[in-house]
């Protein structure tokens, strides 16, 4: 049995914590971010990990500063053998990483050394990757650069979104985590250093990443739309109104006369889709739309209440 202190915050981390709770190992404490104001009402609410921890009667620690001496001393009294980090949301200082005898390990949702950083799932989809995966690493001071302990590859389909891909990766990560902890307990695990020459980075997603540049190809725009679902969503403006574009498809049966059309121009409404010209030879089909503050709607239902004229042009502008 391995005594573990678990660091995590969002829903992605829940599956891993539940897997540990159902294993032979012991979670001695859960460290999560302080409660935040969330939602339209900005109510103070606990993280998904805190909610699971409280239901499981686990000690919950919510430090504001991870290098606080009191926090580190309190953690040391629990004598954890291993730290497990899953989407905690902050860098851990060296003293904290080295506190457990087995060190601290992390579930990272990419095929490291590719997509180090805060948004590996979104950035992989945005780049049009056809495969991704989970890597479990031992944490070191440099971000996501520690030696690899476990790795598994999964395919990414052309219609996958962050919403569909994230739970698959969370489930695989939880399974690999248990294998990794079991192997650590037995003293038999192989570490593999990452190839620094192949490292790429996945910076944090912002709302500005959602603005569609219609001069891009249909493939690029489709990848952008699906990577930013369910947050913050891709968007564009039409007649000064901001539209969230939630779902799309690549269209290969429409020919676009690039000499007479403008990227972002609506060239047809076909089979409940808005067909929009792009900067490439092929247009893109928009399947689902939302106005801010309104319910998301399939394109047919949306157009019934919000008609859009063929020839109108989506514009790229500041939000």
URGI-V264413 format. One line per field, one symbol per residue. psi: psi as a letter, one per 30 degrees, with the letter a starting at -180 (. if undefined). burial: 1 if it has 9 or more other C-alpha atoms within 8 Angstrom, else 0. A space follows every 50 residues. Layout:
psi->???
burial->???
This chain:
psi->kkkkkkkleaeefeeeeeeefgaflkjflkklllklkllefhkkllleee eeeefghkkkkikfkfgkeeeeeeeeffhkfkkkkjheglkkleeeefek efaklkjkilikgkhkafheeeeeeefgkflaakkklkkaekkgglkkel kkklljlfgkleeeeeeeeeeeeeeeeeeeeeeeefgjkkkkkljffgkl kilkklefffkkjfflleeeeeeeeffgkgkgklllkjhgkkkkjfkllk kggkkkjffglkkfkjfljkhgkkjkkafafkakkjfklkkkflkkklee eefefikkkkflkkkjll.
burial->01111111110111111011100011111111110101000000011111 11110001110010011000110011000111111111000010011101 00111111111111111011111111001001111111110011111111 11100100011110111011111111110110111000000001000010 11100000011101111101111111111001111111000111111111 10000100001111111010011111111111111111111000011111 0110000001011111000
